[in-house]
Amino acid sequence: MIKKSLRTIQELESYLTLTVAEKEAILTLSQRGGLPLRITQHYLSLINPQDPNDPLRLQVIPQQAEFKPVELERRDPLGEEDHEVVPHLVHRYPDRVLLLITDRCASYCRFCTRKRWVGQGPTPNLNHLEKALVYVAEHTEIKEVIISGGDPMILDDKKIEILLQKIRAIPNIDVIRFHTRMLTFEPTRITDKLVEIFKKYQPIYIVSHFNHPNEIAPETEQAILKLVDQGLPVLNQAVLLKNINDNSETLTQLFRKLTHLRVRPYYLHQCDIAPGTEQFRVPLLRALELVKSLRGHLSGLCLPTFVIDIPGGFGKVPMFPSPIVAQNSDCITLEGFAGEQANYPLQ
């Protein structure tokens, strides 16, 4: 059950001491519209109420910088609308599709890549997804369905089961991915009944979204254990965010904590160029240096792939700090994580 989420200055001030700038940004948002303000009581309880720079607070409380136009930012940075083959279904990669089953979330992240649509509608219902399911069945090259939104766990158990049943009935589908931030925002949503539903339609991969170790509360740990103890693998996608997790100590703590809970750190995303997100983006060369600093200090099991989604919908690409520091006709020179160098033959 999702408890009441808070949306107004008056409601938020029962948890936080809002700054003048935060109040002004909230008022600007109410006048201009766009991605709504909504935060769960659980997430608010994890925020230091007196610290305007709390890393969780910065993710969900609007800032004036959100309304600053930036030339290179795009309304649809991933080009999803250009690849929407039928309503709510994005077919960008040959073997998998993205099914957007709702625009609603329990809380709204201010860096959201779909802030053109999320929280603003139109909100699809299950009947609206029939054309998408027919498309998936007709295109047998599709092997994987990624269920996202919004947050698909905002739907009730009955609707989730009906949808999973329909997808699992399509012979060409091998894997279902269920992307959610509910483990972060409302971990009590992971009930025994919901876990039983997921088990019926395996293989299902749950893809979580944690950006900071402070988001992993005891209730969240229990929710994760409910999933993994029942054989449901959990992967995590994090976003690299300026002044929130852009240091090796925070990322190391996050990835190790997730791995300890049997959640595989899957992707670390460079923040997409959605409107109003400049204040969240880490300069790319510094981001690469940060990722490089983790190599060798974190095992491969703990280390996610650092990726950028190419603007315009051309797919995500891994960004690896190159270990090659020199090359000639016979060999390359490789540098290890501690700075030592050695030659390796090309043939």
TINUNU-561090 format. One record per atom (N, C-alpha, C, O): y negated, x negated, z; residue in one letter. Coordinates in pm, whole numbers, plus 50000, padded with zeros to 5 digits. Atoms other than C-alpha are relative to their C-alpha. Layout:
REM residues N
YXZA
...
//
This chain:
REM residues 347
501194991650000M
500005000050000M
498754991250000M
498634982050082M
501245007650007I
496574986349900I
498955006950086I
498615018550062I
501004994249912K
494024992050172K
498675000849927K
498514995649817K
501324998250059K
490425001450103K
499344986649970K
499294977850056K
500765011950036S
488504974749915S
498525002650024S
498065014050016S
501414998749967L
484874967950000L
499144996649878L
499464987649802L
500765000950124R
482144971349738R
498484998750021R
497784994749928R
501454999449980T
478664973949894T
499544989450099T
500344983750173T
500585009549905I
476324951550088I
500315004250143I
500684996050227I
499784995049864Q
476724973650394Q
501464997850042Q
501714993750155Q
498585001949968E
480534972150380E
500324985250020E
501024981550115E
499715014349990L
480624934650322L
499424993950127L
500014984750185L
500645005849881E
478274927950612E
500765003150129E
500414997950235E
499144998449884S
480924940950849S
500974988350012S
501654987050114S
499135011849999Y
482844908950757Y
499214986949990Y
499574976950052Y
500715012450032L
480254883650636L
498535001250034L
497975012250038L
501455000649995T
476724872650699T
499514996149861T
499554984449824T
500435002550137L
475354876050347L
498654993049998L
497774996050079L
501285006650017T
472554853050234T
499075009049920T
499525018749858T
500984992550080V
469364866350075V
500374999149852V
500285009049779V
499645001950142A
470494851649741A
501235008449963A
501285014149854A
498814991950028E
473884869049766E
499635014849989E
500115021849900E
500434986150006K
472234902549839K
499245002849870K
499435013349808K
500744998250126E
469894897949543E
500955000549881E
500775008549789E
499045000150110A
472834889749316A
500805013149996A
501075018349887A
499264987349994I
474744920749434I
499125011449947I
499625020149875I
500914989850050L
471674942449365L
499814998749849L
499765008749777L
500115002250145T
471274926749021T
501235005449928T
501125011749824T
498764995150059L
474924934348947L
500015015249995L
500445021149896L
499994985449998S
474484970649051S
499065005849895S
499295016949846S
500964995250100Q
471524973848812Q
500474997149857Q
500265005249766Q
499635004250135R
473004955248514R
501405004449960R
501695005749840R
498634996450031G
476654965548539G
500814987849959G
500334976549967G
499085010850036G
479614944948419G
501154999450097G
501525009650156G
498875001749910L
482474930848622L
499615004750139L
498674999350198L
500444994349872P
482344951348945P
500204990550117P
500864980250106P
499775006749872L
482184938849301L
501065008050075L
500895020050100L
498934993649922R
485404946549488R
500804989050068R
501284979950000R
499285010349924I
487084925949763I
500875006950104I
500405015950174I
499114994049901T
490084934749977T
499644995350141T
499084984550160T
500215003849861Q
489844934550355Q
500804987650035Q
500344979150112Q
499175011849972H
492674909250363H
499294987349955H
499224977650030H
500645012250052Y
490804884250144Y
498744996950078Y
498454985350108Y
501215002349921L
487574889150335L
500334993950135L
499564985850188L
499625005249869S
489424881550658S
500294985049997S
500314978550101S
499705014350013L
490254846750523L
498744991549979L
498824979349980L
501255006950031I
486604837850453I
499244996950130I
499155005450219I
500885003649889N
484424819150703N
498725008349988N
497965006249893N
501124990750019P
481754845950764P
498644993550005P
497664999249957P
501305006749985Q
478994820750842Q
499754989449894Q
498654983949887Q
500125011150093D
479624796050558D
499775005149858D
500705010349796D
500274995350137P
477904804550226P
500734991949894P
500804996149778P
499275008350095N
479894776450062N
501515000550021N
502244992149968N
498564998449982D
483314788450176D
500655001349862D
500185009049779D
499425000250135P
485634782049877P
500605013449956P
500725015849836P
499504986850037L
487104817149889L
498835009549972L
498875017549879L
501214991750017R
483704833649925R
499394997949861R
498995007549796R
500625003050129L
482414815949613L
500745006449883L
500165008549776L
499214994150108Q
485224831349407Q
499745014849980Q
499955020049870Q
500064985450007V
484424867649484V
498625006050024V
498395017649988V
501364994849975I
480764871349593I
499114996249882I
499044984449847I
500885003450114P
478314873549299P
498924990050037P
498444989650151P
501115009449986Q
475754846149251Q
499015002649886Q
499405007649780Q
500994997750106Q
472524847649052Q
500344992449872Q
500004996949762Q
499625007850118A
473904820848820A
500905007949906A
500985004849787A
499124991750082E
476354847348696E
499235007249888E
499825010949787E
500804992350096F
473494864148507F
499184991149907F
498354996049831F
500725009550085K
472194832648337K
500714998649865K
501894994949862K
499345001550131P
472894832747959P
500204985349964P
499314977049984P
499675013650043V
474594801247827V
500495000949856V
501365009049824V
499804998750146E
474734794947452E
501474999849960E
501895007849876E
498635001750047L
478374784147421L
500995009950061L
502145010650018L
499084990449938E
479854811247643E
500265011749906E
499425015449824E
499564989450091R
481754839347472R
500435012350077R
501035011450184R
499584987349940R
482294875847553R
501515000850009R
502055005850108R
498544999850004D
485964871947456D
500474985849971D
500854982649859D
499775014250026P
486644834747504P
501374996749944P
501534986749875P
498655002850049L
490384836947426L
500315007049868L
501435006249818L
499794993250128G
489914857547110G
501085010650007G
501805012949909G
498924990349983E
492194884447249E
499805012349912E
500775017949860E
500254988250082E
490504912747062E
500394997549854E
500845006749786E
499625003350138D
491094894646731D
501514999949982D
502005001649870D
498545000450006H
494814892146815H
500655012550059H
501855012750085H
499464987449947E
495204927546948E
500605008049885E
499885014349808E
499314994250116V
497804940946705V
500105015150009V
500065021949906V
500124985749971V
497924975646862V
499295000750134V
499194990650203V
500744999449874P
495964988647162P
500784994250118P
501934997850142P
499515006049875H
496574967847477H
501094989549978H
501704984950075H
498975010150026L
498964943347306L
499414988649918L
498944990649806L
500545012050064V
497864907847217V
501174991449955V
502014987450036V
498925008350056H
500174888046985H
499364987349943H
498964986749827H
500685012550035R
498784852746979R
500994989049968R
500714980549883R
498965010050022Y
501964831646992Y
501205006849934Y
501435018749959Y
498924993450075P
505004837946769P
501035007150086P
501455018250053P
498844994849927D
507624844247039D
499665008050125D
500565011950198D
500374992749879R
505624862247311R
498735008149978R
497905004949894R
501164991250009V
503094889747360V
499435002350140V
500135001050240V
500714996949876L
500534898647626L
499745015050002L
499075020349914L
500154985549986L
500664934947743L
499035002850115L
499345000050231L
501054997449901L
497484945747924L
500125014550046L
499655023649977L
499634986549960I
498604975848125I
498955006950087I
499055018950110I
501074994149921T
495494981248340T
498804990750000T
498954978649983T
501205008249986D
491914969548372D
499614998350146D
498624991650176D
500374999949859R
491924973748752R
500644988550078R
501754984250047R
499505010349910C
492344947049022C
499685004150144C
498785012250167C
500294997549859A
492454947949402A
498684993550039A
497934998950121A
501285006949986S
489574922849399S
499654994049866S
500534991949781S
500445005550128Y
487514908549117Y
499464985950016Y
498554983550095Y
500445014050000C
487114871149057C
498794998649910C
498795003649797C
501245000950078R
483644862148937R
500144991149877R
499274991249791R
499785008750117F
485084836748687F
500985006449902F
501484999549813F
498984993350080C
487364862748522C
499774998149850C
498664999849800C
500115002250144T
488104854948158T
499895013149922T
499455013149807T
500084986950067R
488324892348077R
498905008650061R
499065020850070R
501044992349933K
485094902648246K
499285009549906K
498465017549951K
500514990250096R
484164921247925R
500615013950023R
500025024049983R
499214987749992W
486744947948019W
500495003250141W
500505014850181W
499364997949871V
488264943148363V
499075007750095V
497905004450110V
500744991949905G
487164969348615G
499055010049939G
498355017050011G
500994991750067Q
485184988348352Q
500615010149904Q
499915019049854Q
499334990450087G
487765006848143G
499744997649853G
498994988549816G
499124988949962P
489005023647949P
501314994850062P
501844984550020P
498775003849931T
492025021948179T
501205006549931T
501295018749928T
498854993950067P
495295026647989P
500955006650100P
501025002850217P
498884994849922N
498095048548118N
501294996949923N
501234991349813N
498735003950061L
501785044948036L
500165005649860L
500744999149773L
499884994150134N
501545068447737N
499244991949896N
499634991549779N
500795008150092H
498915045647584H
500744987349955H
500334980849859H
499285012550029L
501455017047580L
501175002049904L
501864992349870L
498834997350084E
504045034047357E
499934992549867E
500944986949823E
500145007250127K
502675018947034K
500304985250020K
500904978849933K
499745014149972A
502814984647196A
501494997450011A
501984987449958A
498555001949983L
506484988947290L
500735001549867L
501704994449842L
499414998750134V
507345000846939V
499774987249920V
500684982449852V
500305012750070Y
505624969746798Y
500934988950046Y
501474981549964Y
499145010549945V
507604946947030V
501435001749948V
502094991949914V
498634997550047A
510884963546927A
500164996949852A
501234992649808A
499925002250146E
510074960546556E
499864985349964E
500284981249855E
500225014250028H
509154923646579H
501004991950083H
500714987950196H
498895006149925T
512414907246679T
499784985350031T
500544979450107T
500315013849963E
510844872746689E
499414999250140E
499354988450198E
500584999749866I
509234883647019I
501134999850102I
502005008650102I
498965001649899K
511394871947308K
499495001850143K
500285002850237K
500575000049865E
508994874147601E
498805009350005E
497955009049916E
501144991249977V
506594900547732V
499304995650128V
499924994550233V
500835004049887I
503774889647962I
499195012350042I
498335017049967I
500694988149950I
502554918948173I
498824995550084I
498974988350182I
501205004349929S
498974914548287S
498985011249998S
499355022949980S
501054989949997G
495644932448305G
498634993450011G
498324984349935G
499744994249873G
493714936148539G
501244994650070G
501844984750028G
498845004149923D
496464933448794D
501055010949992D
500825022050042D
499004989550017P
499664952148707P
500575005350131P
501105016450134P
499504995149872M
500634954749075M
499095010450062M
499395015750169M
500854989149954I
497744979149118I
500695013449972I
500375023550035I
499234987950030L
500155004648964L
501005002850112L
501404993750184L
499024996849899D
502525023349192D
501414996149954D
501624993249836D
498645004550029D
506235014949210D
500645007849886D
501325002049801D
499374991650102K
507295044148992K
499564995949861K
500394994849770K
500525003850132K
505035034148703K
500494986149961K
500824983849845K
499505013550030I
506064997748730I
501455000849956I
501834994149859I
498594999250039E
509735007148715E
500195006549864E
501015001949785E
499904993750132I
509275030448417I
499684989949891I
500384989249790I
500395009950099L
507505002548229L
501054989249983L
501424985749871L
498975010550008L
510084975948316L
501265005349933L
501904998149856L
498824993950061Q
512884999648216Q
499835000949849Q
500774998049774Q
500274998850144K
511275005647875K
500044986349933K
500594984949823K
500015013450060I
510734968447813I
501414994349996I
501824988449896I
498655005749991R
514234958647927R
500945006749901R
501995001149868R
499164993150099A
515664984247681A
499814994449859A
500554998249769A
500255006050132I
514254963947389I
500944987949984I
500814978350060I
498945010350005P
517184941847273P
499504985749983P
500144976550034P
500455013750029N
515124911847157N
499264993450116N
498944981650108N
500765005849889I
513344906747491I
500934993150098I
501834999350155I
499215008149906D
514844878947701D
499354999650138D
500025001650240D
500695002749873V
512204873347968V
498775009050012V
498065011449915V
501224992749967I
509534894448135I
499224991650100I
499774986850199I
500885006849903R
506584877648306R
499055010350058R
498505018649986R
500844990449930F
504594897048563F
498884992250070F
499114985950173F
501125007949949H
501154881848627H
499205008050101H
498805019450074H
500684992749894T
499444891448951T
499234990750092T
499624979250112T
500755007049893R
496854880349206R
500185007550132R
499495004750229R
499824991949879M
498154905449460M
500564991850116M
500294995150232M
499545008849892L
499944878049656L
498834993750074L
498934990550192L
501215005749941T
496464864349718T
499175010850068T
498715009050181T
500964990049953F
494464896449764F
500585010650093F
499885015450181F
499384989649918E
496924921049921E
501504997650010E
502285004949949E
498595003950000P
500254904450006P
500955010950050P
502145010650018P
499124989249953T
501584935650182T
500445009149885T
501305017649905T
499554992250117R
501894950949832R
501424996249962R
502115004049896R
498655004550032I
505124930749801I
500955006150102I
501284999950203I
499104992849910T
507394956149964T
501454997549962T
501744992649852T
498575001250031D
511174955849986D
500375008749880D
501205004849798D
499714991050111K
511224985249745K
499574993749867K
500304994549768K
500485006350124L
509134966549486L
500914988549961L
501224986849843L
499105011150029V
511374935949514V
501315005249941V
501844999149848V
498774994250053E
514434957949453E
499815004549856E
500725003349774E
500294996050138I
512784971749140I
500024987749909I
500644988149802I
500015012250082F
512134936649007F
501424994649979F
501764990149869F
498635005350010K
515724926349080K
500835007549896K
501715001749833K
499234991850093K
517044954848864K
499774996049854K
500604998949768K
500375002550140Y
515324941848551Y
499854985049971Y
499064981049885Y
500005014550021Q
515934904348572Q
500444996649856Q
501155004449793Q
500865009949934P
515084879348442P
498515003849994P
497975006649888P
501444997949986I
511544885148566I
499424988050074I
499914984250179I
500735010849934Y
509184856648649Y
498695005850053Y
497925011949978Y
501274996049941I
506354864648890I
499044988149987I
499354977050030I
501005010750016V
503244844548802V
498815003350088V
498075012850064V
501064997949902S
500824841849092S
498744992349959S
498744984949861S
501275006850026H
497224829349103H
499384996250134H
498705004250198H
500635005949881F
496224807349396F
499154988249955F
499614979849878F
500905010950035N
493234784149365N
499724990550116N
499244979450096N
500375007849881H
492884771349721H
501065002350108H
501565013450122H
498974998249896P
495304765050010P
499625010450104P
500515016550165P
500414989949901N
493224787850236N
500395014149959N
500375023350042N
499584986750047E
494384817150023E
501445003350041E
501875014850030E
498594997949966I
497964812550143I
500105002750150I
500384993850230I
499954995649861A
497894832250467A
501455002350042A
502335002749956A
498634997149957P
500994838750683P
500615012349934P
501805012349901P
499494988050068E
501304873550528E
500404996749856E
501365002249804E
499695004250136T
501264857150186T
501304992049996T
502124993949906T
498755007649994E
503994832750285E
501195009450011E
502215007249946E
498914990449985Q
506164862050392Q
500265007549871Q
501415010149835Q
499844992950127A
505514880050065A
500694991149896A
501554995849821A
499365009350093I
506484849049865I
501494998750031I
502334999049942I
498605001349961L
509694845150065L
500815012349963L
501995011249928L
499304987950042K
510604881349993K
500444998949854K
501535003349817K
499695001350142L
510514873049623L
501034989149975L
502064991649912L
499135011250035V
512134838949610V
501365000950068V
502364996550012V
498714998649933D
514834846949864D
500915010049928D
502135009849946D
499224990450077Q
515934875149635Q
500204995549854Q
500565003549768Q
499725005450132G
516174852449332G
498945002449896G
499215000849777G
501104997850094L
512814860749176L
499134987549996L
498414984850093L
500815012250006P
511164828349057P
498515003249995P
498095012949932P
501464998449997V
507444824849124V
499374987349946V
499684976249991V
500795011050057L
505134802748916L
498545002550036L
498145013950058L
501414998249968N
501474796448990N
499094994449892N
499304983549840N
501095004750085Q
498474794148765Q
498744998950085Q
498345008650149Q
501265002349930A
495354779048921A
498914997349898A
499184993149786A
501155003450083V
491884775348776V
499214989150073V
498954990150192V
500815010649942L
489914743548833L
498565005050010L
497975008849909L
501284993649974L
486634755248990L
499084990750078L
499454985250182L
500975009049939K
483534735149076K
499645004650142K
499395016450166K
500374997849859N
482794732449451N
501005009150074N
500725013750185N
498994991649938I
485954752349524I
501304992250019I
501854991750129I
498755007849989N
488984730649446N
499964987249917N
501014981649886N
500125011450092D
487624701849234D
500004986650075D
499114978350058D
499795013049936N
488864673649457N
501494998450023N
502235008250036N
498575002849994S
492214656849490S
500635004950130S
501795009050130S
499434995749873E
492664665649859E
500375014949997E
501455018750040E
499754985650004T
492374703149800T
501155003349906T
502035011249941T
498944997150096L
494574703349491L
501364995150051L
502375001950035L
498755005249945T
497194681349658T
500565009350106T
501765012250107T
499554991049894Q
497344704249960Q
500525013149940Q
501555018349983Q
499594987550064L
497554735149737L
501364998749933L
502265006849956L
498765001350077F
500314722049510F
501204996950090F
502305001750065F
498895003049908R
502394708049796R
500405012450081R
501585014850105R
499714987949923K
502104740249995K
500775010049916K
501735016049963K
499294990950090L
503164761049696L
501444995349978L
502385003349984L
498665005350026T
506114738249622T
500895001750122T
502085004850109T
499244997949877H
507214739949986H
500515014450010H
501605017050061H
499634985949996L
507284777949950L
500865004049880L
501175015849861L
499194997950120R
509344774149629R
499245007349889R
499835014549809R
500834995350109V
506454784049406V
499694988049912V
499124978249961V
500205011350090R
506294761249102R
498584999749946R
498195009049875R
501305001450065P
502774749249015P
500204998549848P
500794988849802P
499684998550143Y
502804758848646Y
498854994949912Y
499024985549835Y
501185004250076Y
499314755848495Y
498814997950095Y
498665005150194Y
501355001449946L
495964742548612L
499065001849882L
499054993449791L
500864996650113H
493384758348380H
498604994250018H
498034995150127H
501445002050005Q
490004744848288Q
499375013849988Q
499855022049911Q
500624986949998C
487684774348352C
499545004049860C
498834996449794C
500364995250133D
487244795148035D
498495002449989D
497805003650090D
501444998650023I
483814799647877I
499605014749988I
498915018749895I
500444986149991A
483424836147972A
498545000450046A
498084990950109A
501424999349961P
479824847948026P
499814998850151P
500565004650230P
500355001149858G
478274838048356G
500924991450082G
501004993150204G
499045008249926T
480854811848449T
499644985250001T
500444976950045T
500355014250007E
478954779348395E
500074993350136E
500474981750146E
500025006049867Q
478604773948771Q
501394996750052Q
501524989650152Q
498635002749958F
482404773148800F
500664988649925F
501674983149970F
499305009750085R
483204748248524R
499744985650043R
498604981350058R
500065014349971V
483984712448616V
499814992649868V
500544995449773V
500145007650124P
482704688248350P
501334993949957P
502064988450039P
498645002850045L
485704680448133L
500434985650028L
501574983550071L
499595013849977L
485684642448162L
500304997650149L
501224990250183L
499725001249857R
485484645348541R
501305007150036R
502055002650122R
498754992749976A
488294671048534A
501204991349962A
502204991150034A
498915008650043L
490484646648341L
500224988550099L
501364984850127L
499865010649900E
489754619048592E
500655005350128E
501454998450192E
499414993949880L
490644642748875L
501505001949981L
502294998650070L
498574998050028V
493964651948713V
500734986549998V
501864985450047V
499405013450003K
494644614948651K
500224994750140K
501214987850165K
499885005249863S
494074607549020S
501195006050074S
501645000450174S
498854993749936L
496924631149110L
501324993749955L
502314994150027L
498765005250059R
499484613848887R
500534988450084R
499804979250117R
499385010349918G
501894592549087G
499915002950149G
500744998150227G
500154996349860H
500654606849417H
500645013450030H
500895016850145H
499264987449990L
502284640449352L
501214999149909L
501114994149797L
498815000250086S
505824644049222S
499825009649884S
498975018449887S
500034991150115G
506414660648888G
500275014450036G
499805023549968G
499714986549955L
507734690749074L
498745007050052L
498615019250040L
501224994349942C
504334695749241C
498855000949900C
497895008249924C
501165001850086L
502114687648945L
500035009849883L
500955009449802L
500054990850114P
501084715448703P
499474993149876P
498954981949883P
500585004850125T
500104710348340T
498545004549994T
498255016350009T
501434996950015F
496324708548297F
499775004649856F
500084997349762F
500144994350134V
495394730948003V
498605005449978V
497885008950072V
501224993350045I
492414743647808I
500415010349896I
501185007349805I
499844990050105D
492454776047613D
498934997549895D
497744997949925D
500955002950106I
490864767847279I
499185012649971I
499755023149943I
500824988150026P
487894791547231P
500285006049863P
500434998849764P
499744993150126G
488514817646965G
501425004849985G
501745011449886G
498664994550006G
492134824947040G
501024991449930G
502004996649876G
499095008950071F
493854794246898F
501074993950091F
501774984650052F
498945004349910G
496104789247199G
499534989850102G
498454984050089G
500335009849898K
496144767047504K
500624986549963K
501684985949901K
499535013550028V
496564729447477V
500034991950129V
499114993050211V
499955008649881P
497684704747745P
499034988449986P
498884982849877P
500935011249998M
495144678447841M
500584989450094M
500574991050216M
499385010749922F
496834646247955F
499104987749998F
498774982849889F
500675013150000P
494864615648066P
500984989749943P
502074987949997P
499055008650069S
496424590247831S
500304987250079S
499384980650126S
499645012649935P
498374561547990P
499944988149905P
500124976749948P
500065010850099I
497984541447666I
498614993750004I
497615000449977I
501305006749990V
495244515747714V
499774990049886V
498654985449868V
500145009050114A
495924493447409A
501225001849909A
502255006949952A
498904998850095Q
498084492147097Q
499824989949888Q
498704987449842Q
500015008350120N
499004467746821N
501205003749915N
501855013949942N
498924996550093S
501594467146544S
501384999350065S
502345005150014S
498705001849936D
504394457646786D
500225008750123D
501345012950151D
499804993249871C
503734475747113C
498755007450044C
497675005849988C
501124993849931I
501554497447328I
499944994450141I
500944989850195I
500185004149861T
500134488047666T
499795012550083T
498885020550059T
500034988349914L
500764513847935L
499474996450138L
499754985650190L
500535002149866E
498934517448265E
500645009950096E
500615022050072E
499404991449898G
500754530948572G
498955006350089G
497765003250078G
500944992449916F
499204553648834F
499194990950091F
498074994450128F
500725009149910A
498214523849054A
499194989549927A
498604980849990A
500805009250079G
496564504848769G
500724988349936G
500124981049858G
499265010950062E
499334480448676E
500245003149852E
500395014649813E
499804998150143Q
499804474648302Q
501204992049951Q
501524981450004Q
498845006750061A
502824465348089A
500135004549855A
499735015549818A
499794996850141N
503754464047722N
501325007249981N
502285005050056N
498784992850036Y
506324487247565Y
500134999649850Y
499175002649779Y
499875001850146P
507784481247215P
499895013349926P
500335023749976P
500114987950083L
506974506146940L
501325003249930L
501585014849897L
498714997650069Q
510404501646777Q
501164998550097Q
502325000150058Q
//
